Amino acid sequence: MEAIKLSTVLSELDEKVLPDGTQKTFSVKFVKKNGELVYYPRCVSCGLNLNLKANAMRGVRLVDRNINSLKVL
């Protein structure tokens, strides 16, 4: 898997719904500052309906294949 730029990630997070009306799902893999590797196999974009490029308010939520929220321990 190749790395992508932050601007590309933000533009992907702006698109929350597919043309057929279902939520857009994606996977996320990143490395924390302490070196820990984190992988979310299926998640959706969540948060307020804002321009995410201009605001720091953005997030992802883990979901199952039916787009039901999963609790993170």
mmCIF file of the N, C-alpha and C atoms, coordinates in Angstrom:
data_MODEL
# 
_entry.id   MODEL 
# 
loop_
_atom_site.group_PDB 
_atom_site.id 
_atom_site.type_symbol 
_atom_site.label_atom_id 
_atom_site.label_alt_id 
_atom_site.label_comp_id 
_atom_site.label_asym_id 
_atom_site.label_entity_id 
_atom_site.label_seq_id 
_atom_site.pdbx_PDB_ins_code 
_atom_site.Cartn_x 
_atom_site.Cartn_y 
_atom_site.Cartn_z 
_atom_site.occupancy 
_atom_site.B_iso_or_equiv 
_atom_site.pdbx_formal_charge 
_atom_site.auth_seq_id 
_atom_site.auth_comp_id 
_atom_site.auth_asym_id 
_atom_site.auth_atom_id 
_atom_site.pdbx_PDB_model_num 
ATOM 1   N N  . MET A 1 1  ? 0.853   -1.178 0.000  1.00 0.00 ? 1  MET A N  1 
ATOM 2   C CA . MET A 1 1  ? 0.000   0.000  0.000  1.00 0.00 ? 1  MET A CA 1 
ATOM 3   C C  . MET A 1 1  ? 0.896   1.237  0.000  1.00 0.00 ? 1  MET A C  1 
ATOM 4   N N  . GLU A 1 2  ? 0.591   2.167  -0.849 1.00 0.00 ? 2  GLU A N  1 
ATOM 5   C CA . GLU A 1 2  ? 1.424   3.359  -0.914 1.00 0.00 ? 2  GLU A CA 1 
ATOM 6   C C  . GLU A 1 2  ? 0.869   4.475  -0.042 1.00 0.00 ? 2  GLU A C  1 
ATOM 7   N N  . ALA A 1 3  ? 1.751   5.343  0.427  1.00 0.00 ? 3  ALA A N  1 
ATOM 8   C CA . ALA A 1 3  ? 1.351   6.472  1.270  1.00 0.00 ? 3  ALA A CA 1 
ATOM 9   C C  . ALA A 1 3  ? 0.688   7.548  0.405  1.00 0.00 ? 3  ALA A C  1 
ATOM 10  N N  . ILE A 1 4  ? -0.265  8.284  1.016  1.00 0.00 ? 4  ILE A N  1 
ATOM 11  C CA . ILE A 1 4  ? -0.902  9.395  0.316  1.00 0.00 ? 4  ILE A CA 1 
ATOM 12  C C  . ILE A 1 4  ? -0.726  10.662 1.145  1.00 0.00 ? 4  ILE A C  1 
ATOM 13  N N  . LYS A 1 5  ? -0.872  11.785 0.489  1.00 0.00 ? 5  LYS A N  1 
ATOM 14  C CA . LYS A 1 5  ? -0.689  13.078 1.161  1.00 0.00 ? 5  LYS A CA 1 
ATOM 15  C C  . LYS A 1 5  ? -1.893  13.428 2.022  1.00 0.00 ? 5  LYS A C  1 
ATOM 16  N N  . LEU A 1 6  ? -1.657  14.259 3.021  1.00 0.00 ? 6  LEU A N  1 
ATOM 17  C CA . LEU A 1 6  ? -2.723  14.680 3.933  1.00 0.00 ? 6  LEU A CA 1 
ATOM 18  C C  . LEU A 1 6  ? -3.851  15.380 3.187  1.00 0.00 ? 6  LEU A C  1 
ATOM 19  N N  . SER A 1 7  ? -3.529  16.182 2.181  1.00 0.00 ? 7  SER A N  1 
ATOM 20  C CA . SER A 1 7  ? -4.573  16.886 1.426  1.00 0.00 ? 7  SER A CA 1 
ATOM 21  C C  . SER A 1 7  ? -5.506  15.899 0.722  1.00 0.00 ? 7  SER A C  1 
ATOM 22  N N  . THR A 1 8  ? -4.969  14.765 0.271  1.00 0.00 ? 8  THR A N  1 
ATOM 23  C CA . THR A 1 8  ? -5.793  13.735 -0.360 1.00 0.00 ? 8  THR A CA 1 
ATOM 24  C C  . THR A 1 8  ? -6.697  13.071 0.668  1.00 0.00 ? 8  THR A C  1 
ATOM 25  N N  . VAL A 1 9  ? -6.165  12.817 1.857  1.00 0.00 ? 9  VAL A N  1 
ATOM 26  C CA . VAL A 1 9  ? -6.967  12.223 2.934  1.00 0.00 ? 9  VAL A CA 1 
ATOM 27  C C  . VAL A 1 9  ? -8.127  13.144 3.294  1.00 0.00 ? 9  VAL A C  1 
ATOM 28  N N  . LEU A 1 10 ? -7.860  14.432 3.434  1.00 0.00 ? 10 LEU A N  1 
ATOM 29  C CA . LEU A 1 10 ? -8.905  15.382 3.803  1.00 0.00 ? 10 LEU A CA 1 
ATOM 30  C C  . LEU A 1 10 ? -9.993  15.463 2.738  1.00 0.00 ? 10 LEU A C  1 
ATOM 31  N N  . SER A 1 11 ? -9.614  15.426 1.469  1.00 0.00 ? 11 SER A N  1 
ATOM 32  C CA . SER A 1 11 ? -10.627 15.475 0.410  1.00 0.00 ? 11 SER A CA 1 
ATOM 33  C C  . SER A 1 11 ? -11.459 14.194 0.406  1.00 0.00 ? 11 SER A C  1 
ATOM 34  N N  . GLU A 1 12 ? -10.853 13.049 0.735  1.00 0.00 ? 12 GLU A N  1 
ATOM 35  C CA . GLU A 1 12 ? -11.605 11.800 0.843  1.00 0.00 ? 12 GLU A CA 1 
ATOM 36  C C  . GLU A 1 12 ? -12.577 11.842 2.023  1.00 0.00 ? 12 GLU A C  1 
ATOM 37  N N  . LEU A 1 13 ? -12.172 12.450 3.144  1.00 0.00 ? 13 LEU A N  1 
ATOM 38  C CA . LEU A 1 13 ? -13.055 12.546 4.307  1.00 0.00 ? 13 LEU A CA 1 
ATOM 39  C C  . LEU A 1 13 ? -14.235 13.473 4.044  1.00 0.00 ? 13 LEU A C  1 
ATOM 40  N N  . ASP A 1 14 ? -14.084 14.424 3.126  1.00 0.00 ? 14 ASP A N  1 
ATOM 41  C CA . ASP A 1 14 ? -15.192 15.327 2.779  1.00 0.00 ? 14 ASP A CA 1 
ATOM 42  C C  . ASP A 1 14 ? -16.338 14.571 2.117  1.00 0.00 ? 14 ASP A C  1 
ATOM 43  N N  . GLU A 1 15 ? -16.031 13.500 1.396  1.00 0.00 ? 15 GLU A N  1 
ATOM 44  C CA . GLU A 1 15 ? -17.052 12.716 0.698  1.00 0.00 ? 15 GLU A CA 1 
ATOM 45  C C  . GLU A 1 15 ? -17.560 11.633 1.637  1.00 0.00 ? 15 GLU A C  1 
ATOM 46  N N  . LYS A 1 16 ? -18.713 11.859 2.278  1.00 0.00 ? 16 LYS A N  1 
ATOM 47  C CA . LYS A 1 16 ? -19.240 10.932 3.268  1.00 0.00 ? 16 LYS A CA 1 
ATOM 48  C C  . LYS A 1 16 ? -20.252 9.949  2.695  1.00 0.00 ? 16 LYS A C  1 
ATOM 49  N N  . VAL A 1 17 ? -20.902 10.299 1.576  1.00 0.00 ? 17 VAL A N  1 
ATOM 50  C CA . VAL A 1 17 ? -21.979 9.467  1.034  1.00 0.00 ? 17 VAL A CA 1 
ATOM 51  C C  . VAL A 1 17 ? -21.708 9.186  -0.442 1.00 0.00 ? 17 VAL A C  1 
ATOM 52  N N  . LEU A 1 18 ? -21.940 7.937  -0.852 1.00 0.00 ? 18 LEU A N  1 
ATOM 53  C CA . LEU A 1 18 ? -21.809 7.546  -2.253 1.00 0.00 ? 18 LEU A CA 1 
ATOM 54  C C  . LEU A 1 18 ? -23.039 7.987  -3.033 1.00 0.00 ? 18 LEU A C  1 
ATOM 55  N N  . PRO A 1 19 ? -22.962 8.023  -4.370 1.00 0.00 ? 19 PRO A N  1 
ATOM 56  C CA . PRO A 1 19 ? -24.122 8.444  -5.167 1.00 0.00 ? 19 PRO A CA 1 
ATOM 57  C C  . PRO A 1 19 ? -25.390 7.621  -4.938 1.00 0.00 ? 19 PRO A C  1 
ATOM 58  N N  . ASP A 1 20 ? -25.253 6.353  -4.523 1.00 0.00 ? 20 ASP A N  1 
ATOM 59  C CA . ASP A 1 20 ? -26.447 5.540  -4.272 1.00 0.00 ? 20 ASP A CA 1 
ATOM 60  C C  . ASP A 1 20 ? -27.042 5.770  -2.887 1.00 0.00 ? 20 ASP A C  1 
ATOM 61  N N  . GLY A 1 21 ? -26.461 6.683  -2.078 1.00 0.00 ? 21 GLY A N  1 
ATOM 62  C CA . GLY A 1 21 ? -27.009 7.048  -0.781 1.00 0.00 ? 21 GLY A CA 1 
ATOM 63  C C  . GLY A 1 21 ? -26.413 6.318  0.406  1.00 0.00 ? 21 GLY A C  1 
ATOM 64  N N  . THR A 1 22 ? -25.518 5.351  0.172  1.00 0.00 ? 22 THR A N  1 
ATOM 65  C CA . THR A 1 22 ? -24.893 4.632  1.275  1.00 0.00 ? 22 THR A CA 1 
ATOM 66  C C  . THR A 1 22 ? -23.637 5.360  1.741  1.00 0.00 ? 22 THR A C  1 
ATOM 67  N N  . GLN A 1 23 ? -23.258 5.125  2.998  1.00 0.00 ? 23 GLN A N  1 
ATOM 68  C CA . GLN A 1 23 ? -22.056 5.762  3.529  1.00 0.00 ? 23 GLN A CA 1 
ATOM 69  C C  . GLN A 1 23 ? -20.811 5.168  2.887  1.00 0.00 ? 23 GLN A C  1 
ATOM 70  N N  . LYS A 1 24 ? -19.836 6.021  2.641  1.00 0.00 ? 24 LYS A N  1 
ATOM 71  C CA . LYS A 1 24 ? -18.579 5.595  2.043  1.00 0.00 ? 24 LYS A CA 1 
ATOM 72  C C  . LYS A 1 24 ? -17.713 4.967  3.131  1.00 0.00 ? 24 LYS A C  1 
ATOM 73  N N  . THR A 1 25 ? -17.244 3.727  2.928  1.00 0.00 ? 25 THR A N  1 
ATOM 74  C CA . THR A 1 25 ? -16.367 3.065  3.884  1.00 0.00 ? 25 THR A CA 1 
ATOM 75  C C  . THR A 1 25 ? -14.960 2.970  3.311  1.00 0.00 ? 25 THR A C  1 
ATOM 76  N N  . PHE A 1 26 ? -13.976 2.953  4.196  1.00 0.00 ? 26 PHE A N  1 
ATOM 77  C CA . PHE A 1 26 ? -12.573 2.879  3.791  1.00 0.00 ? 26 PHE A CA 1 
ATOM 78  C C  . PHE A 1 26 ? -11.764 2.306  4.938  1.00 0.00 ? 26 PHE A C  1 
ATOM 79  N N  . SER A 1 27 ? -10.508 1.968  4.682  1.00 0.00 ? 27 SER A N  1 
ATOM 80  C CA . SER A 1 27 ? -9.624  1.488  5.736  1.00 0.00 ? 27 SER A CA 1 
ATOM 81  C C  . SER A 1 27 ? -8.530  2.529  5.971  1.00 0.00 ? 27 SER A C  1 
ATOM 82  N N  . VAL A 1 28 ? -8.014  2.536  7.199  1.00 0.00 ? 28 VAL A N  1 
ATOM 83  C CA . VAL A 1 28 ? -6.995  3.515  7.587  1.00 0.00 ? 28 VAL A CA 1 
ATOM 84  C C  . VAL A 1 28 ? -5.860  2.767  8.283  1.00 0.00 ? 28 VAL A C  1 
ATOM 85  N N  . LYS A 1 29 ? -4.639  3.112  7.910  1.00 0.00 ? 29 LYS A N  1 
ATOM 86  C CA . LYS A 1 29 ? -3.457  2.552  8.546  1.00 0.00 ? 29 LYS A CA 1 
ATOM 87  C C  . LYS A 1 29 ? -2.477  3.700  8.757  1.00 0.00 ? 29 LYS A C  1 
ATOM 88  N N  . PHE A 1 30 ? -2.019  3.892  10.013 1.00 0.00 ? 30 PHE A N  1 
ATOM 89  C CA . PHE A 1 30 ? -1.088  4.980  10.292 1.00 0.00 ? 30 PHE A CA 1 
ATOM 90  C C  . PHE A 1 30 ? -0.178  4.601  11.451 1.00 0.00 ? 30 PHE A C  1 
ATOM 91  N N  . VAL A 1 31 ? 0.872   5.396  11.635 1.00 0.00 ? 31 VAL A N  1 
ATOM 92  C CA . VAL A 1 31 ? 1.841   5.175  12.708 1.00 0.00 ? 31 VAL A CA 1 
ATOM 93  C C  . VAL A 1 31 ? 1.754   6.345  13.673 1.00 0.00 ? 31 VAL A C  1 
ATOM 94  N N  . LYS A 1 32 ? 1.580   6.032  14.973 1.00 0.00 ? 32 LYS A N  1 
ATOM 95  C CA . LYS A 1 32 ? 1.532   7.072  15.996 1.00 0.00 ? 32 LYS A CA 1 
ATOM 96  C C  . LYS A 1 32 ? 2.934   7.616  16.254 1.00 0.00 ? 32 LYS A C  1 
ATOM 97  N N  . LYS A 1 33 ? 3.013   8.728  16.962 1.00 0.00 ? 33 LYS A N  1 
ATOM 98  C CA . LYS A 1 33 ? 4.308   9.340  17.273 1.00 0.00 ? 33 LYS A CA 1 
ATOM 99  C C  . LYS A 1 33 ? 5.220   8.404  18.058 1.00 0.00 ? 33 LYS A C  1 
ATOM 100 N N  . ASN A 1 34 ? 4.632   7.521  18.872 1.00 0.00 ? 34 ASN A N  1 
ATOM 101 C CA . ASN A 1 34 ? 5.442   6.590  19.665 1.00 0.00 ? 34 ASN A CA 1 
ATOM 102 C C  . ASN A 1 34 ? 5.860   5.354  18.870 1.00 0.00 ? 34 ASN A C  1 
ATOM 103 N N  . GLY A 1 35 ? 5.516   5.280  17.591 1.00 0.00 ? 35 GLY A N  1 
ATOM 104 C CA . GLY A 1 35 ? 5.918   4.185  16.728 1.00 0.00 ? 35 GLY A CA 1 
ATOM 105 C C  . GLY A 1 35 ? 4.897   3.063  16.609 1.00 0.00 ? 35 GLY A C  1 
ATOM 106 N N  . GLU A 1 36 ? 3.772   3.151  17.337 1.00 0.00 ? 36 GLU A N  1 
ATOM 107 C CA . GLU A 1 36 ? 2.743   2.110  17.291 1.00 0.00 ? 36 GLU A CA 1 
ATOM 108 C C  . GLU A 1 36 ? 1.989   2.172  15.964 1.00 0.00 ? 36 GLU A C  1 
ATOM 109 N N  . LEU A 1 37 ? 1.839   1.019  15.319 1.00 0.00 ? 37 LEU A N  1 
ATOM 110 C CA . LEU A 1 37 ? 1.098   0.920  14.073 1.00 0.00 ? 37 LEU A CA 1 
ATOM 111 C C  . LEU A 1 37 ? -0.377  0.680  14.388 1.00 0.00 ? 37 LEU A C  1 
ATOM 112 N N  . VAL A 1 38 ? -1.270  1.490  13.798 1.00 0.00 ? 38 VAL A N  1 
ATOM 113 C CA . VAL A 1 38 ? -2.712  1.386  14.021 1.00 0.00 ? 38 VAL A CA 1 
ATOM 114 C C  . VAL A 1 38 ? -3.375  1.097  12.678 1.00 0.00 ? 38 VAL A C  1 
ATOM 115 N N  . TYR A 1 39 ? -4.272  0.107  12.657 1.00 0.00 ? 39 TYR A N  1 
ATOM 116 C CA . TYR A 1 39 ? -4.987  -0.257 11.435 1.00 0.00 ? 39 TYR A CA 1 
ATOM 117 C C  . TYR A 1 39 ? -6.475  -0.383 11.734 1.00 0.00 ? 39 TYR A C  1 
ATOM 118 N N  . TYR A 1 40 ? -7.299  0.352  11.015 1.00 0.00 ? 40 TYR A N  1 
ATOM 119 C CA . TYR A 1 40 ? -8.752  0.259  11.100 1.00 0.00 ? 40 TYR A CA 1 
ATOM 120 C C  . TYR A 1 40 ? -9.233  -0.352 9.780  1.00 0.00 ? 40 TYR A C  1 
ATOM 121 N N  . PRO A 1 41 ? -9.695  -1.608 9.778  1.00 0.00 ? 41 PRO A N  1 
ATOM 122 C CA . PRO A 1 41 ? -10.047 -2.275 8.529  1.00 0.00 ? 41 PRO A CA 1 
ATOM 123 C C  . PRO A 1 41 ? -11.274 -1.702 7.812  1.00 0.00 ? 41 PRO A C  1 
ATOM 124 N N  . ARG A 1 42 ? -12.239 -1.178 8.546  1.00 0.00 ? 42 ARG A N  1 
ATOM 125 C CA . ARG A 1 42 ? -13.426 -0.594 7.915  1.00 0.00 ? 42 ARG A CA 1 
ATOM 126 C C  . ARG A 1 42 ? -13.928 0.543  8.792  1.00 0.00 ? 42 ARG A C  1 
ATOM 127 N N  . CYS A 1 43 ? -14.017 1.738  8.226  1.00 0.00 ? 43 CYS A N  1 
ATOM 128 C CA . CYS A 1 43 ? -14.508 2.873  8.996  1.00 0.00 ? 43 CYS A CA 1 
ATOM 129 C C  . CYS A 1 43 ? -15.224 3.849  8.064  1.00 0.00 ? 43 CYS A C  1 
ATOM 130 N N  . VAL A 1 44 ? -15.922 4.792  8.678  1.00 0.00 ? 44 VAL A N  1 
ATOM 131 C CA . VAL A 1 44 ? -16.625 5.838  7.935  1.00 0.00 ? 44 VAL A CA 1 
ATOM 132 C C  . VAL A 1 44 ? -16.202 7.187  8.495  1.00 0.00 ? 44 VAL A C  1 
ATOM 133 N N  . SER A 1 45 ? -16.337 8.206  7.699  1.00 0.00 ? 45 SER A N  1 
ATOM 134 C CA . SER A 1 45 ? -16.053 9.568  8.129  1.00 0.00 ? 45 SER A CA 1 
ATOM 135 C C  . SER A 1 45 ? -17.184 10.040 9.040  1.00 0.00 ? 45 SER A C  1 
ATOM 136 N N  . CYS A 1 46 ? -16.839 10.738 10.105 1.00 0.00 ? 46 CYS A N  1 
ATOM 137 C CA . CYS A 1 46 ? -17.874 11.240 11.012 1.00 0.00 ? 46 CYS A CA 1 
ATOM 138 C C  . CYS A 1 46 ? -17.509 12.647 11.455 1.00 0.00 ? 46 CYS A C  1 
ATOM 139 N N  . GLY A 1 47 ? -18.440 13.306 12.083 1.00 0.00 ? 47 GLY A N  1 
ATOM 140 C CA . GLY A 1 47 ? -18.225 14.662 12.559 1.00 0.00 ? 47 GLY A CA 1 
ATOM 141 C C  . GLY A 1 47 ? -19.258 15.604 11.997 1.00 0.00 ? 47 GLY A C  1 
ATOM 142 N N  . LEU A 1 48 ? -19.053 16.870 12.263 1.00 0.00 ? 48 LEU A N  1 
ATOM 143 C CA . LEU A 1 48 ? -19.978 17.888 11.790 1.00 0.00 ? 48 LEU A CA 1 
ATOM 144 C C  . LEU A 1 48 ? -19.860 18.083 10.296 1.00 0.00 ? 48 LEU A C  1 
ATOM 145 N N  . ASN A 1 49 ? -20.888 18.591 9.681  1.00 0.00 ? 49 ASN A N  1 
ATOM 146 C CA . ASN A 1 49 ? -20.899 18.830 8.246  1.00 0.00 ? 49 ASN A CA 1 
ATOM 147 C C  . ASN A 1 49 ? -20.206 20.166 7.955  1.00 0.00 ? 49 ASN A C  1 
ATOM 148 N N  . LEU A 1 50 ? -18.879 20.137 8.038  1.00 0.00 ? 50 LEU A N  1 
ATOM 149 C CA . LEU A 1 50 ? -18.076 21.343 7.833  1.00 0.00 ? 50 LEU A CA 1 
ATOM 150 C C  . LEU A 1 50 ? -17.107 21.138 6.686  1.00 0.00 ? 50 LEU A C  1 
ATOM 151 N N  . ASN A 1 51 ? -16.486 22.208 6.243  1.00 0.00 ? 51 ASN A N  1 
ATOM 152 C CA . ASN A 1 51 ? -15.390 22.117 5.293  1.00 0.00 ? 51 ASN A CA 1 
ATOM 153 C C  . ASN A 1 51 ? -14.167 21.627 6.076  1.00 0.00 ? 51 ASN A C  1 
ATOM 154 N N  . LEU A 1 52 ? -13.810 20.369 5.899  1.00 0.00 ? 52 LEU A N  1 
ATOM 155 C CA . LEU A 1 52 ? -12.742 19.781 6.702  1.00 0.00 ? 52 LEU A CA 1 
ATOM 156 C C  . LEU A 1 52 ? -11.365 20.328 6.361  1.00 0.00 ? 52 LEU A C  1 
ATOM 157 N N  . LYS A 1 53 ? -11.211 20.924 5.196  1.00 0.00 ? 53 LYS A N  1 
ATOM 158 C CA . LYS A 1 53 ? -9.915  21.500 4.831  1.00 0.00 ? 53 LYS A CA 1 
ATOM 159 C C  . LYS A 1 53 ? -9.639  22.770 5.623  1.00 0.00 ? 53 LYS A C  1 
ATOM 160 N N  . ALA A 1 54 ? -10.683 23.485 6.008  1.00 0.00 ? 54 ALA A N  1 
ATOM 161 C CA . ALA A 1 54 ? -10.512 24.744 6.724  1.00 0.00 ? 54 ALA A CA 1 
ATOM 162 C C  . ALA A 1 54 ? -10.594 24.571 8.237  1.00 0.00 ? 54 ALA A C  1 
ATOM 163 N N  . ASN A 1 55 ? -11.062 23.431 8.705  1.00 0.00 ? 55 ASN A N  1 
ATOM 164 C CA . ASN A 1 55 ? -11.243 23.191 10.134 1.00 0.00 ? 55 ASN A CA 1 
ATOM 165 C C  . ASN A 1 55 ? -10.515 21.922 10.559 1.00 0.00 ? 55 ASN A C  1 
ATOM 166 N N  . ALA A 1 56 ? -10.116 21.881 11.803 1.00 0.00 ? 56 ALA A N  1 
ATOM 167 C CA . ALA A 1 56 ? -9.421  20.709 12.331 1.00 0.00 ? 56 ALA A CA 1 
ATOM 168 C C  . ALA A 1 56 ? -10.387 19.671 12.880 1.00 0.00 ? 56 ALA A C  1 
ATOM 169 N N  . MET A 1 57 ? -11.696 19.859 12.691 1.00 0.00 ? 57 MET A N  1 
ATOM 170 C CA . MET A 1 57 ? -12.698 18.937 13.229 1.00 0.00 ? 57 MET A CA 1 
ATOM 171 C C  . MET A 1 57 ? -12.977 17.840 12.210 1.00 0.00 ? 57 MET A C  1 
ATOM 172 N N  . ARG A 1 58 ? -12.361 16.680 12.421 1.00 0.00 ? 58 ARG A N  1 
ATOM 173 C CA . ARG A 1 58 ? -12.579 15.550 11.539 1.00 0.00 ? 58 ARG A CA 1 
ATOM 174 C C  . ARG A 1 58 ? -12.348 14.274 12.339 1.00 0.00 ? 58 ARG A C  1 
ATOM 175 N N  . GLY A 1 59 ? -12.884 13.178 11.879 1.00 0.00 ? 59 GLY A N  1 
ATOM 176 C CA . GLY A 1 59 ? -12.697 11.924 12.584 1.00 0.00 ? 59 GLY A CA 1 
ATOM 177 C C  . GLY A 1 59 ? -13.201 10.760 11.774 1.00 0.00 ? 59 GLY A C  1 
ATOM 178 N N  . VAL A 1 60 ? -12.904 9.560  12.269 1.00 0.00 ? 60 VAL A N  1 
ATOM 179 C CA . VAL A 1 60 ? -13.388 8.335  11.661 1.00 0.00 ? 60 VAL A CA 1 
ATOM 180 C C  . VAL A 1 60 ? -14.014 7.478  12.749 1.00 0.00 ? 60 VAL A C  1 
ATOM 181 N N  . ARG A 1 61 ? -14.916 6.595  12.353 1.00 0.00 ? 61 ARG A N  1 
ATOM 182 C CA . ARG A 1 61 ? -15.617 5.716  13.272 1.00 0.00 ? 61 ARG A CA 1 
ATOM 183 C C  . ARG A 1 61 ? -15.528 4.297  12.722 1.00 0.00 ? 61 ARG A C  1 
ATOM 184 N N  . LEU A 1 62 ? -15.119 3.346  13.558 1.00 0.00 ? 62 LEU A N  1 
ATOM 185 C CA . LEU A 1 62 ? -15.063 1.947  13.149 1.00 0.00 ? 62 LEU A CA 1 
ATOM 186 C C  . LEU A 1 62 ? -16.462 1.401  12.959 1.00 0.00 ? 62 LEU A C  1 
ATOM 187 N N  . VAL A 1 63 ? -16.672 0.615  11.888 1.00 0.00 ? 63 VAL A N  1 
ATOM 188 C CA . VAL A 1 63 ? -17.968 0.014  11.608 1.00 0.00 ? 63 VAL A CA 1 
ATOM 189 C C  . VAL A 1 63 ? -17.787 -1.436 11.150 1.00 0.00 ? 63 VAL A C  1 
ATOM 190 N N  . ASP A 1 64 ? -18.885 -2.214 11.192 1.00 0.00 ? 64 ASP A N  1 
ATOM 191 C CA . ASP A 1 64 ? -18.865 -3.563 10.637 1.00 0.00 ? 64 ASP A CA 1 
ATOM 192 C C  . ASP A 1 64 ? -19.380 -3.504 9.198  1.00 0.00 ? 64 ASP A C  1 
ATOM 193 N N  . ARG A 1 65 ? -19.557 -4.666 8.572  1.00 0.00 ? 65 ARG A N  1 
ATOM 194 C CA . ARG A 1 65 ? -19.954 -4.659 7.155  1.00 0.00 ? 65 ARG A CA 1 
ATOM 195 C C  . ARG A 1 65 ? -21.352 -4.099 6.916  1.00 0.00 ? 65 ARG A C  1 
ATOM 196 N N  . ASN A 1 66 ? -22.189 -4.017 7.963  1.00 0.00 ? 66 ASN A N  1 
ATOM 197 C CA . ASN A 1 66 ? -23.527 -3.431 7.844  1.00 0.00 ? 66 ASN A CA 1 
ATOM 198 C C  . ASN A 1 66 ? -23.546 -1.964 8.266  1.00 0.00 ? 66 ASN A C  1 
ATOM 199 N N  . ILE A 1 67 ? -22.378 -1.372 8.428  1.00 0.00 ? 67 ILE A N  1 
ATOM 200 C CA . ILE A 1 67 ? -22.176 0.014  8.838  1.00 0.00 ? 67 ILE A CA 1 
ATOM 201 C C  . ILE A 1 67 ? -22.791 0.297  10.205 1.00 0.00 ? 67 ILE A C  1 
ATOM 202 N N  . ASN A 1 68 ? -22.664 -0.653 11.120 1.00 0.00 ? 68 ASN A N  1 
ATOM 203 C CA . ASN A 1 68 ? -23.031 -0.467 12.525 1.00 0.00 ? 68 ASN A CA 1 
ATOM 204 C C  . ASN A 1 68 ? -21.771 -0.130 13.292 1.00 0.00 ? 68 ASN A C  1 
ATOM 205 N N  . SER A 1 69 ? -21.859 0.826  14.214 1.00 0.00 ? 69 SER A N  1 
ATOM 206 C CA . SER A 1 69 ? -20.679 1.247  14.983 1.00 0.00 ? 69 SER A CA 1 
ATOM 207 C C  . SER A 1 69 ? -20.114 0.105  15.808 1.00 0.00 ? 69 SER A C  1 
ATOM 208 N N  . LEU A 1 70 ? -18.787 0.093  15.898 1.00 0.00 ? 70 LEU A N  1 
ATOM 209 C CA . LEU A 1 70 ? -18.082 -0.841 16.760 1.00 0.00 ? 70 LEU A CA 1 
ATOM 210 C C  . LEU A 1 70 ? -17.462 -0.059 17.899 1.00 0.00 ? 70 LEU A C  1 
ATOM 211 N N  . LYS A 1 71 ? -17.436 -0.644 19.081 1.00 0.00 ? 71 LYS A N  1 
ATOM 212 C CA . LYS A 1 71 ? -16.807 0.001  20.229 1.00 0.00 ? 71 LYS A CA 1 
ATOM 213 C C  . LYS A 1 71 ? -15.324 -0.329 20.236 1.00 0.00 ? 71 LYS A C  1 
ATOM 214 N N  . VAL A 1 72 ? -14.498 0.664  20.486 1.00 0.00 ? 72 VAL A N  1 
ATOM 215 C CA . VAL A 1 72 ? -13.055 0.484  20.564 1.00 0.00 ? 72 VAL A CA 1 
ATOM 216 C C  . VAL A 1 72 ? -12.674 0.328  22.013 1.00 0.00 ? 72 VAL A C  1 
ATOM 217 N N  . LEU A 1 73 ? -11.939 -0.705 22.344 1.00 0.00 ? 73 LEU A N  1 
ATOM 218 C CA . LEU A 1 73 ? -11.506 -0.935 23.731 1.00 0.00 ? 73 LEU A CA 1 
ATOM 219 C C  . LEU A 1 73 ? -10.180 -0.279 23.983 1.00 0.00 ? 73 LEU A C  1 
# 
